[in-house]
Amino acid sequence: MAFDGADRPDTGASLPLAGVSVLDLSRVLAGPYCGQLLADLGADVIKVESPQGDENRGWGTQTPDGMTCNFASVNRGKRSITLNLKSESAQAVLVGLVKRADIVLQSFLPDTARKLGVDYETVKSINPEVIHCSISGYGEKGPLANKPGYDLMMQAFSGMMSTTGYEGGLPVRIGVSVIDMSTGLTAFSGIMTALYAGRHGKKGASVRVSLLETAVSLLGYHAVTWLEGGVMPRREGSGVLHLAPYQAFLCQDGYLLAGATNELAWQRFCRALGCDDMTQDPRFKDNNERVVHRAVLIPLLEERFRQDTVAAWVGRFEKNGVAVSPLLAMNEVVEHPQVIANDMVVSAQTAEGRAVRLLGMPFKLSAYSGTSPLAAPRLGQNTSEVLRDCLGLKPADIERLQQEGAI
């Protein structure tokens, strides 16, 4: 029997999206991450790939069993089938899968989506009640609608990169794929909104998200500072333009980040640092003055921080109620007791039975716990199973599709 997400072995409760069928035609990170969240909530997510596979299967470090970590990170809990969408036979299979789908998720360029028959109008004509979610680079309208977009390109185009790094330095990429992953969350939000609307009789919807729209929305107060304040944001290193001090400081054995977000915090900051006299200096009497005299203030603080270790300063700052954090490396983050306690490192099992460690969901629901126990699938791992269980095809039919190059 096909997995439907109900009464999953890792939880005694029926999952929120049990019985929901998702056709995931998306690639790389944004769409697949959205699909993974749906799978974690119990949806039956069928990942449709070309015979060559999602290009993310070839990017990044490999796991011990030969799958890339990039692909494994956003495709947990799915079933993989291959379809050559340029084949007439494959198109017939696609129509059958669309008819039974509750959600269709795709990330082709608008013109390509129309050619392949996975655009909203075509999908809607097959299944009027379907929720269709399209993820594009630059949005579905405007002169750049058919321009490919990737996270790094969008960091540059959106202006996000103009705020990253140090003033006068070279352009710097944000280390994580923040736009891709945030777009996945945005798509998930749109889909869940459409599902909720369906409970009130508003069946079917087109959900449109893009890397550009996500990136611009993430600009937040930086953009409004220009729109309403007429001030251009600038690169601020590890700090922020409107607060001082609030940045990373080098200690004897590494960096920590600490700051004073208000005047009481500034007094506590100085007490923890053993520099109470600085609270009486008129140049540092309030945040406005500290921002103006940042070039004087920061070197004084840096000199003090270099006199002790990260652990020593963190202890003093926490004792005085000041916000502080060490700068953790990746291995320290994923092994930290706080991260573990909040189920942000989880285990899933490959088809071969190997346990892999992945990241948990960024939100939790009280009625159940856990993520999908199934690791990301091999390319085409479930093709025959899906065609048999979902479309009722016989072994001879499946063999014919293989001979025709449709799967």
C-alpha positions as CSV (number, residue, x, y, z in Angstrom):
1,M,0.0,0.0,0.0
2,A,1.3,3.5,-0.8
3,F,2.4,5.6,2.2
4,D,-0.3,8.1,3.0
5,G,1.2,9.7,6.1
6,A,-1.5,8.5,8.5
7,D,-0.4,7.0,11.8
8,R,3.2,7.2,10.9
9,P,5.4,4.9,13.1
10,D,7.2,7.8,14.7
11,T,4.0,9.2,16.2
12,G,0.8,7.9,17.6
13,A,-1.3,10.7,16.2
14,S,-2.7,11.1,12.7
15,L,-0.6,13.8,11.0
16,P,-2.1,17.1,9.9
17,L,-1.7,16.4,6.2
18,A,-2.4,12.7,6.2
19,G,-4.2,11.8,2.9
20,V,-3.0,15.0,1.1
21,S,-1.3,14.1,-2.2
22,V,1.5,16.4,-3.5
23,L,3.1,16.3,-6.9
24,D,6.5,17.9,-6.5
25,L,8.1,18.9,-9.8
26,S,10.4,21.4,-8.3
27,R,14.2,21.3,-8.2
28,V,17.3,22.5,-6.2
29,L,16.4,24.0,-2.8
30,A,13.3,26.3,-2.5
31,G,10.6,24.0,-3.9
32,P,12.0,20.8,-2.5
33,Y,12.3,22.3,1.0
34,C,8.6,23.3,0.8
35,G,7.8,19.7,-0.3
36,Q,9.8,18.3,2.5
37,L,7.8,20.3,5.1
38,L,4.6,19.0,3.5
39,A,6.0,15.4,3.8
40,D,7.0,16.0,7.4
41,L,3.4,16.9,8.1
42,G,2.2,13.6,6.6
43,A,1.5,14.4,3.0
44,D,2.3,11.8,0.3
45,V,4.9,13.8,-1.7
46,I,5.7,12.3,-5.1
47,K,8.9,13.9,-6.4
48,V,8.9,14.0,-10.2
49,E,12.3,14.2,-11.8
50,S,13.7,14.0,-15.3
51,P,15.6,10.8,-16.1
52,Q,18.8,12.8,-15.4
53,G,17.5,13.8,-12.0
54,D,17.3,17.0,-10.0
55,E,20.6,18.8,-10.6
56,N,20.9,19.1,-6.8
57,R,21.7,15.4,-6.8
58,G,25.1,16.3,-8.3
59,W,26.0,19.3,-6.1
60,G,28.0,19.3,-2.9
61,T,29.5,16.8,-0.5
62,Q,28.4,13.2,-0.8
63,T,26.9,11.1,2.1
64,P,28.6,7.8,2.8
65,D,26.1,6.0,0.5
66,G,26.7,8.3,-2.5
67,M,23.8,10.8,-2.3
68,T,24.7,14.5,-2.1
69,C,24.1,16.3,1.2
70,N,22.5,19.1,-0.8
71,F,19.8,16.8,-2.1
72,A,19.4,14.8,1.2
73,S,18.8,18.1,3.1
74,V,15.5,19.0,1.4
75,N,13.9,15.8,0.1
76,R,13.2,13.7,3.2
77,G,10.0,11.7,3.2
78,K,9.3,11.8,-0.5
79,R,8.8,9.2,-3.2
80,S,10.8,9.6,-6.4
81,I,9.7,8.9,-9.9
82,T,11.3,9.8,-13.2
83,L,9.3,11.2,-16.1
84,N,10.5,12.5,-19.4
85,L,8.0,15.3,-19.8
86,K,8.9,15.8,-23.4
87,S,7.4,12.4,-24.1
88,E,3.7,12.0,-25.0
89,S,3.5,8.8,-22.9
90,A,5.0,10.6,-19.9
91,Q,2.5,13.5,-20.5
92,A,-0.3,11.0,-20.2
93,V,1.2,9.7,-16.9
94,L,1.5,13.3,-15.7
95,V,-2.2,14.0,-16.4
96,G,-3.2,11.0,-14.4
97,L,-1.0,12.1,-11.4
98,V,-2.4,15.7,-11.7
99,K,-6.0,14.4,-11.6
100,R,-5.4,12.8,-8.2
101,A,-3.2,15.5,-6.7
102,D,-4.3,18.0,-4.1
103,I,-1.2,20.1,-4.6
104,V,1.2,20.6,-7.6
105,L,4.5,22.3,-6.9
106,Q,6.8,23.3,-9.7
107,S,9.7,25.7,-10.3
108,F,10.1,25.9,-14.1
109,L,10.4,29.2,-15.9
110,P,6.9,30.4,-16.9
111,D,7.4,29.7,-20.6
112,T,8.9,26.3,-19.9
113,A,6.1,25.4,-17.5
114,R,3.6,26.1,-20.3
115,K,5.5,24.0,-22.8
116,L,5.6,21.1,-20.4
117,G,2.0,21.4,-19.4
118,V,2.6,22.2,-15.7
119,D,1.5,25.8,-15.6
120,Y,-1.5,26.8,-13.6
121,E,-4.0,27.1,-16.5
122,T,-3.1,23.7,-17.9
123,V,-3.1,22.0,-14.5
124,K,-6.4,23.7,-13.5
125,S,-8.1,22.4,-16.7
126,I,-7.2,18.9,-15.6
127,N,-8.0,19.3,-11.9
128,P,-10.1,22.4,-11.1
129,E,-9.7,21.9,-7.3
130,V,-5.9,21.6,-7.3
131,I,-3.6,24.0,-5.4
132,H,-0.9,25.0,-7.9
133,C,2.3,26.5,-6.5
134,S,4.8,28.0,-8.9
135,I,8.3,29.1,-7.7
136,S,10.3,31.3,-10.1
137,G,13.4,33.4,-9.9
138,Y,12.2,36.9,-10.7
139,G,8.4,36.6,-10.4
140,E,5.8,35.7,-13.1
141,K,5.3,39.2,-14.4
142,G,7.6,41.8,-15.7
143,P,10.5,41.9,-18.3
144,L,12.6,39.3,-16.3
145,A,9.9,36.8,-15.8
146,N,11.7,34.1,-17.9
147,K,15.1,34.8,-16.5
148,P,16.6,32.0,-14.4
149,G,17.3,32.9,-10.8
150,Y,19.5,31.3,-8.1
151,D,20.1,32.2,-4.5
152,L,23.4,33.9,-5.1
153,M,22.3,35.8,-8.1
154,M,19.3,37.0,-6.1
155,Q,21.5,38.1,-3.2
156,A,23.2,40.4,-5.7
157,F,20.1,41.6,-7.6
158,S,17.9,42.2,-4.6
159,G,20.4,44.5,-2.9
160,M,20.9,42.1,0.0
161,M,24.6,41.7,-0.9
162,S,25.0,45.5,-0.8
163,T,24.4,45.3,3.0
164,T,26.7,42.3,3.6
165,G,30.4,42.5,4.5
166,Y,32.5,45.5,5.5
167,E,32.3,49.0,4.1
168,G,34.8,49.4,1.3
169,G,35.4,45.7,1.0
170,L,34.6,43.2,-1.8
171,P,31.0,41.9,-2.2
172,V,30.3,39.1,0.2
173,R,27.8,36.2,-0.1
174,I,25.7,35.4,2.9
175,G,27.0,32.0,3.9
176,V,23.8,30.0,3.9
177,S,21.2,29.9,1.0
178,V,18.9,32.2,3.0
179,I,16.8,33.2,0.0
180,D,16.2,29.7,-1.3
181,M,15.3,28.3,2.1
182,S,13.1,31.3,2.9
183,T,11.3,31.0,-0.4
184,G,10.5,27.4,0.5
185,L,8.9,28.6,3.7
186,T,7.0,31.3,1.8
187,A,5.7,28.7,-0.6
188,F,4.7,26.4,2.3
189,S,2.8,29.4,3.9
190,G,1.0,30.1,0.7
191,I,0.0,26.4,0.2
192,M,-1.2,26.1,3.8
193,T,-3.3,29.3,3.4
194,A,-4.9,27.8,0.2
195,L,-5.6,24.5,2.0
196,Y,-7.3,26.4,4.8
197,A,-9.4,28.4,2.3
198,G,-10.4,25.1,0.8
199,R,-12.1,24.2,4.1
200,H,-14.5,27.0,3.5
201,G,-15.4,26.0,0.0
202,K,-12.8,28.0,-1.9
203,K,-11.3,25.0,-3.7
204,G,-8.3,25.4,-6.0
205,A,-5.8,28.2,-6.0
206,S,-2.7,29.5,-7.8
207,V,0.1,30.3,-5.3
208,R,2.9,32.3,-6.9
209,V,6.2,32.9,-5.1
210,S,9.7,33.9,-6.3
211,L,13.2,34.3,-5.0
212,L,13.0,38.0,-5.9
213,E,9.8,38.7,-3.9
214,T,11.1,36.7,-1.0
215,A,14.5,38.5,-1.0
216,V,12.9,42.0,-1.3
217,S,10.5,41.2,1.6
218,L,13.5,40.1,3.7
219,L,15.1,43.6,3.2
220,G,12.7,44.8,5.9
221,Y,13.7,48.0,7.6
222,H,16.8,48.4,5.4
223,A,14.5,49.1,2.4
224,V,12.1,51.2,4.4
225,T,15.0,53.2,5.7
226,W,15.6,54.3,2.1
227,L,11.9,54.5,1.1
228,E,10.8,56.6,4.0
229,G,14.1,57.9,5.6
230,G,16.0,58.6,2.4
231,V,19.1,56.9,3.9
232,M,21.0,54.3,1.9
233,P,21.9,51.2,3.9
234,R,25.5,50.3,4.0
235,R,27.7,47.3,4.8
236,E,27.9,47.0,8.6
237,G,30.2,44.1,9.1
238,S,29.1,42.1,12.1
239,G,27.1,45.0,13.6
240,V,24.1,47.2,12.8
241,L,24.1,50.8,11.8
242,H,21.7,52.1,14.4
243,L,23.1,50.5,17.5
244,A,26.5,50.7,19.3
245,P,27.9,48.6,20.6
246,Y,26.3,45.6,19.0
247,Q,28.8,43.4,17.0
248,A,31.4,40.7,17.2
249,F,34.5,41.2,19.3
250,L,37.8,39.2,19.3
251,C,38.8,37.7,22.6
252,Q,41.9,35.7,23.5
253,D,40.7,32.5,21.9
254,G,37.9,33.4,19.5
255,Y,34.9,35.7,18.9
256,L,31.8,36.5,20.7
257,L,28.9,38.8,19.9
258,A,27.6,41.2,22.5
259,G,25.7,44.5,22.5
260,A,23.7,47.1,24.3
261,T,20.2,47.5,22.9
262,N,19.1,50.1,25.4
263,E,20.6,52.3,28.1
264,L,20.1,49.9,31.0
265,A,21.8,47.2,28.8
266,W,24.7,49.7,28.2
267,Q,25.3,50.1,32.0
268,R,25.2,46.3,32.4
269,F,27.5,45.9,29.4
270,C,30.1,48.2,31.0
271,R,29.8,46.6,34.4
272,A,30.4,43.1,32.9
273,L,33.4,44.5,31.0
274,G,34.8,46.2,34.1
275,C,34.5,49.6,32.4
276,D,31.9,51.4,34.5
277,D,33.7,54.8,33.9
278,M,32.6,54.6,30.2
279,T,29.0,55.2,31.3
280,Q,30.0,58.7,32.5
281,D,31.8,59.6,29.2
282,P,29.6,62.2,27.4
283,R,30.6,60.7,24.1
284,F,28.8,57.5,25.1
285,K,26.0,58.8,27.3
286,D,23.3,57.3,25.0
287,N,22.9,55.3,21.9
288,N,22.8,58.3,19.5
289,E,26.1,59.5,20.9
290,R,27.7,56.1,20.8
291,V,26.7,55.7,17.2
292,V,28.2,59.1,16.3
293,H,31.4,58.2,18.2
294,R,31.5,54.5,17.1
295,A,35.0,54.9,15.7
296,V,36.3,55.9,19.2
297,L,34.1,53.5,21.2
298,I,34.8,50.2,19.4
299,P,38.6,50.2,19.6
300,L,38.3,50.8,23.4
301,L,36.0,47.9,23.8
302,E,38.1,45.6,21.5
303,E,41.2,46.3,23.6
304,R,39.3,45.2,26.7
305,F,37.8,42.0,25.1
306,R,41.3,40.8,24.0
307,Q,42.3,40.5,27.7
308,D,40.2,37.3,28.4
309,T,38.6,34.3,26.8
310,V,35.3,33.8,25.2
311,A,34.0,31.6,28.0
312,A,35.1,34.1,30.7
313,W,33.3,37.0,29.0
314,V,30.2,35.0,28.2
315,G,30.0,34.1,31.9
316,R,30.4,37.7,33.1
317,F,27.9,39.1,30.6
318,E,25.3,36.5,31.4
319,K,25.7,37.1,35.1
320,N,25.0,40.8,34.4
321,G,21.9,40.1,32.2
322,V,23.5,41.2,28.9
323,A,22.7,39.6,25.6
324,V,25.8,37.7,24.5
325,S,26.7,34.7,22.3
326,P,29.8,32.9,21.2
327,L,30.3,32.6,17.5
328,L,29.8,28.8,17.0
329,A,31.2,26.7,14.2
330,M,28.8,24.3,12.4
331,N,29.9,21.3,14.4
332,E,29.3,23.1,17.6
333,V,25.8,24.2,16.6
334,V,24.5,20.8,15.5
335,E,25.9,19.2,18.7
336,H,24.8,21.9,21.1
337,P,22.4,20.7,23.9
338,Q,20.0,23.5,23.1
339,V,19.7,22.5,19.5
340,I,19.3,18.9,20.4
341,A,16.7,19.6,23.0
342,N,14.5,21.4,20.5
343,D,14.6,18.4,18.0
344,M,16.6,20.3,15.4
345,V,18.8,17.3,14.6
346,V,16.7,14.3,13.6
347,S,17.3,10.8,12.2
348,A,15.8,9.3,9.0
349,Q,16.4,6.0,7.3
350,T,17.6,5.3,3.7
351,A,16.1,2.6,1.5
352,E,19.2,0.5,2.4
353,G,18.5,0.9,6.1
354,R,21.2,3.4,7.0
355,A,20.4,6.1,9.5
356,V,21.2,9.6,8.4
357,R,21.2,12.8,10.5
358,L,19.2,15.7,9.1
359,L,17.7,19.0,10.3
360,G,14.3,19.1,12.0
361,M,11.3,21.3,11.3
362,P,11.6,25.0,12.3
363,F,8.2,24.8,14.0
364,K,6.5,22.2,16.2
365,L,2.8,21.3,16.8
366,S,1.6,20.1,20.1
367,A,-0.6,17.3,18.8
368,Y,2.3,15.2,17.4
369,S,6.1,15.2,17.2
370,G,8.7,14.1,14.7
371,T,9.6,14.4,11.1
372,S,9.3,11.8,8.3
373,P,11.3,8.7,9.1
374,L,12.2,8.3,5.5
375,A,15.4,9.7,4.1
376,A,15.6,11.3,0.6
377,P,14.9,8.7,-2.1
378,R,17.2,7.4,-4.8
379,L,16.4,8.7,-8.3
380,G,13.4,6.8,-9.6
381,Q,13.3,4.6,-6.5
382,N,9.5,4.6,-6.4
383,T,8.5,4.9,-10.1
384,S,7.0,1.4,-10.5
385,E,5.3,1.6,-7.1
386,V,3.7,5.0,-7.8
387,L,2.5,4.0,-11.3
388,R,1.0,0.8,-9.9
389,D,-0.6,2.2,-6.7
390,C,-1.7,5.6,-7.9
391,L,-2.6,5.0,-11.6
392,G,-3.2,1.2,-11.5
393,L,-0.7,0.4,-14.3
394,K,0.3,-3.2,-14.9
395,P,3.9,-4.4,-15.1
396,A,3.5,-4.6,-18.9
397,D,2.4,-1.0,-19.0
398,I,5.3,0.1,-16.9
399,E,7.8,-1.8,-19.1
400,R,6.3,-0.2,-22.2
401,L,6.9,3.3,-20.7
402,Q,10.5,2.3,-20.0
403,Q,11.0,1.1,-23.5
404,E,9.5,4.4,-24.9
405,G,11.9,6.5,-22.7
406,A,9.0,8.0,-20.8
407,I,10.3,6.9,-17.4
